[in-house]
Amino acid sequence: MKHLTTTIFAAAAMLLGSHASAAMVETWGVDIAGTWSAYGPASGVTRDLGDTRLRWGTSTGSGQSSLVITNPPALPGLSVDTYVGAGVPPLANIVETLKLTHNNRPITGTTLDTATLRVTLSLTPEVPVGPVQGLAPINYAIEFLETSNQAGTCVAASPTPCNDIFVLTSGLLNESFTYDGFEYFVNAFPVGGTGTLQVLSDSICEAVMGSGATGCLGFTTVEGASNELIFGLSVSTEPLSVPEPEGLALVGLALAGAGLARRHSHKV
């Protein structure tokens, strides 16, 4: 009986000791990849390159227009330090992940209207080491307008003369999960590129989303150019207190202005 009691207390002590030793994860390994899971119209748009490219239209000499996802390489792996707090995470707690490129070409015929960018993500505790955590996919809903390039008809004017319009309507912040008794929040948002994420004018929102649409979040893309939008990821201990969409645009502008894209592009 004495031996049994000793065994029970020893087991309880081990359990309590294990619980007491649980620690917040300081650094996560990041495995992330994006694909196009849906698009419209179904006829006239082609999905290829392992579902990472959508292309459409009849070329007028420069090829078709396309939206291309560039996923980060598998090796070396990405990692990100946990941000303890809320609000906008500092640059040190954000890692660049995938890139979205709109190759804007003069075309005729069918154009893209909508698309869904599906991002699959797993996080592996690195400090301290732990098992991989698979998370629910994040879906970014996109509405797109291929504009006419007739001078005087542009809602988003440029020297070309009309920019095409890209609107992001869902996805982004505060996907939560619990690991080893701690709750974490995964936050994915645009952080830079040649395309600047911003709240678009009412006239542009209405052109893409219909009468009465206001406050839409997106960017416009120059005709004849390749326009990039770079996505970043953070893991925080509290939900980021950033209202969508206006606050999110400010996050993207603040991070881009602070030189996130330039800082990462110069890493060796």
C-alpha positions in Angstrom: 0.0 0.0 0.0 2.8 2.3 0.9 4.5 1.6 -2.5 1.2 2.4 -4.3 0.7 5.7 -2.5 4.3 6.7 -3.3 3.7 5.9 -7.0 0.5 7.9 -7.1 2.2 11.0 -5.5 5.2 10.6 -7.8 2.9 10.5 -10.9 1.0 13.5 -9.6 4.2 15.4 -9.1 5.4 14.6 -12.6 2.1 15.8 -14.0 2.2 19.1 -12.0 5.8 19.6 -12.9 5.0 19.1 -16.6 2.2 21.6 -16.4 4.3 24.1 -14.5 7.1 23.8 -17.1 4.8 24.6 -20.1 6.1 27.7 -21.7 4.9 30.1 -24.3 6.4 29.4 -27.8 8.9 32.1 -28.6 9.7 31.1 -32.2 7.7 29.3 -34.8 8.7 27.6 -38.0 6.3 28.6 -40.8 5.2 26.4 -43.7 2.9 28.3 -46.0 1.6 27.9 -49.5 -1.2 29.6 -51.6 -3.3 28.3 -54.5 -6.3 29.6 -56.4 -9.2 27.6 -55.1 -11.9 29.3 -57.1 -12.4 31.9 -59.9 -14.9 33.4 -62.2 -16.1 33.3 -64.8 -15.6 29.6 -65.2 -15.3 29.8 -68.9 -12.5 32.0 -70.4 -10.2 31.9 -67.4 -7.4 29.3 -67.2 -5.9 28.0 -63.9 -2.5 26.3 -64.3 1.0 26.0 -62.8 -0.2 23.8 -59.9 -3.2 26.2 -59.4 -0.8 29.1 -58.7 -1.7 31.1 -61.9 -4.9 32.5 -63.4 -4.7 33.9 -66.9 -7.3 35.3 -69.2 -8.1 37.4 -72.3 -7.0 37.4 -75.9 -3.5 38.9 -76.3 -3.1 42.1 -78.4 0.6 41.4 -78.7 1.9 41.3 -75.1 0.4 38.0 -73.9 -2.6 37.3 -71.6 -3.2 39.1 -68.3 -2.5 36.9 -65.2 -2.5 36.7 -61.4 0.4 34.6 -60.2 1.1 33.3 -56.7 4.8 33.0 -55.8 5.2 30.8 -52.7 8.2 30.9 -50.5 10.8 28.2 -51.1 10.6 25.1 -48.8 14.3 25.5 -47.8 15.6 27.4 -45.9 12.5 27.5 -43.8 10.7 30.6 -42.6 10.4 31.4 -38.9 8.7 34.1 -36.9 9.0 35.2 -33.2 5.8 35.5 -31.2 4.6 39.1 -30.6 3.5 39.5 -27.0 0.8 42.1 -27.2 -1.9 43.7 -29.4 -1.9 46.5 -31.9 0.4 46.5 -34.9 3.3 44.1 -34.5 6.9 45.4 -34.9 8.9 44.5 -38.0 11.0 42.0 -36.0 7.8 40.0 -35.5 6.7 39.8 -39.1 7.9 37.4 -41.8 7.3 37.9 -45.5 5.5 34.9 -47.0 3.9 34.7 -50.4 3.8 37.2 -53.2 0.9 38.0 -55.6 1.7 39.4 -59.0 -0.8 40.9 -61.5 0.7 40.9 -65.0 -1.5 43.6 -66.5 -1.6 43.3 -70.3 -3.6 44.9 -73.0 -6.2 42.3 -73.9 -9.6 41.8 -75.5 -12.3 39.2 -74.7 -13.1 37.5 -71.4 -11.7 39.0 -68.2 -11.4 37.8 -64.6 -14.2 38.9 -62.3 -13.6 37.1 -59.0 -11.0 34.8 -57.4 -10.3 33.1 -54.1 -6.7 32.8 -52.8 -6.5 29.8 -50.5 -3.6 29.8 -48.1 -2.6 26.6 -46.2 -0.5 27.1 -43.1 1.3 25.1 -40.5 3.4 26.3 -37.6 6.1 24.3 -35.8 7.3 25.3 -32.4 11.1 25.9 -32.6 11.8 27.6 -29.2 10.9 25.5 -27.3 10.6 22.6 -29.7 7.2 21.0 -30.2 5.0 19.1 -32.7 3.7 20.8 -35.8 0.4 22.6 -35.6 -1.8 22.4 -38.7 -4.2 25.4 -39.0 -7.4 26.0 -40.9 -6.8 27.5 -44.4 -7.2 31.2 -44.8 -9.3 32.3 -47.7 -8.8 35.7 -49.4 -11.8 36.7 -51.5 -10.9 39.0 -54.4 -13.0 41.0 -56.8 -11.3 42.3 -60.0 -12.1 44.8 -62.7 -10.3 44.8 -66.1 -10.9 48.4 -67.2 -11.3 49.9 -70.6 -8.3 51.9 -71.8 -10.3 54.5 -73.6 -9.2 58.0 -72.5 -11.9 59.9 -70.5 -13.5 56.7 -69.2 -11.1 55.9 -66.4 -12.2 55.6 -62.7 -8.6 54.8 -61.8 -6.6 57.0 -64.2 -2.9 56.7 -65.0 -0.7 57.6 -68.0 -1.6 54.2 -69.7 -4.5 55.6 -69.4 -6.5 53.3 -67.1 -5.4 51.1 -64.2 -7.1 47.8 -63.5 -8.7 47.4 -60.0 -8.1 44.7 -57.4 -10.3 44.6 -54.3 -9.7 42.3 -51.3 -13.0 41.6 -49.6 -12.2 38.9 -46.9 -9.5 37.0 -45.0 -6.6 38.6 -43.0 -6.6 38.9 -39.2 -6.9 37.0 -35.9 -7.2 33.3 -36.7 -6.8 31.7 -33.3 -5.5 28.4 -32.0 -4.4 27.0 -28.6 -1.1 25.2 -28.0 0.1 23.8 -24.7 -2.4 26.0 -22.7 -1.6 29.2 -24.5 -3.8 31.0 -27.1 -2.2 32.5 -30.2 -3.5 34.6 -33.0 -2.3 34.2 -36.6 -2.4 37.4 -38.6 -1.8 37.6 -42.4 -1.9 40.8 -44.3 -0.4 42.7 -47.2 2.8 44.5 -46.2 4.3 46.0 -49.4 5.1 45.6 -53.0 4.6 47.9 -56.0 0.9 47.8 -55.4 -0.1 49.9 -52.3 -3.0 48.5 -50.3 -5.4 51.3 -49.4 -9.0 52.3 -49.0 -10.2 53.1 -52.5 -12.4 55.9 -53.6 -16.2 55.4 -53.7 -16.2 55.7 -57.5 -13.6 52.9 -57.8 -15.5 50.7 -55.2 -18.8 51.2 -57.1 -17.1 50.3 -60.4 -16.0 47.0 -59.0 -18.7 46.0 -56.5 -21.8 47.9 -57.7 -23.8 50.9 -56.8 -23.5 52.1 -53.2 -20.2 50.3 -52.4 -17.9 52.3 -50.2 -14.7 51.8 -48.2 -13.3 48.9 -50.2 -9.8 47.8 -49.6 -7.4 47.2 -52.6 -5.0 48.6 -55.1 -5.0 49.6 -58.7 -2.5 48.1 -61.2 -0.7 49.9 -64.1 -1.4 48.7 -67.6 1.5 47.0 -69.3 3.3 46.4 -66.0 3.7 43.6 -63.4 2.3 44.8 -60.1 3.1 43.0 -56.9 1.5 42.6 -53.5 3.6 41.0 -50.7 1.9 39.2 -47.8 3.4 39.1 -44.3 2.5 36.9 -41.3 2.7 37.4 -37.5 1.8 35.3 -34.5 0.6 37.2 -31.5 -0.6 36.5 -27.9 -3.5 38.9 -28.2 -5.8 39.7 -31.2 -4.6 42.6 -33.2 -7.0 45.4 -32.5 -7.1 46.7 -36.1 -10.6 47.4 -37.6 -11.1 46.2 -41.2 -10.8 47.5 -43.8 -9.6 51.0 -43.0 -7.3 50.0 -40.2 -5.8 47.2 -42.2 -4.9 49.6 -45.0 -3.0 51.7 -42.4 -1.2 48.6 -41.2 0.0 47.8 -44.7 1.0 51.4 -45.4 2.8 51.8 -42.1 4.8 48.6 -42.6 5.6 49.3 -46.2 6.7 52.8 -45.2 9.0 51.5 -42.6 10.9 49.5 -45.2 9.8 45.9 -44.5 10.1 44.9 -48.2 13.5 46.6 -48.6 14.8 45.1 -45.3 14.0 41.6 -46.4 15.1 42.0 -50.0 18.6 42.8 -48.7 19.0 39.8 -46.4 21.7 37.4 -47.4 
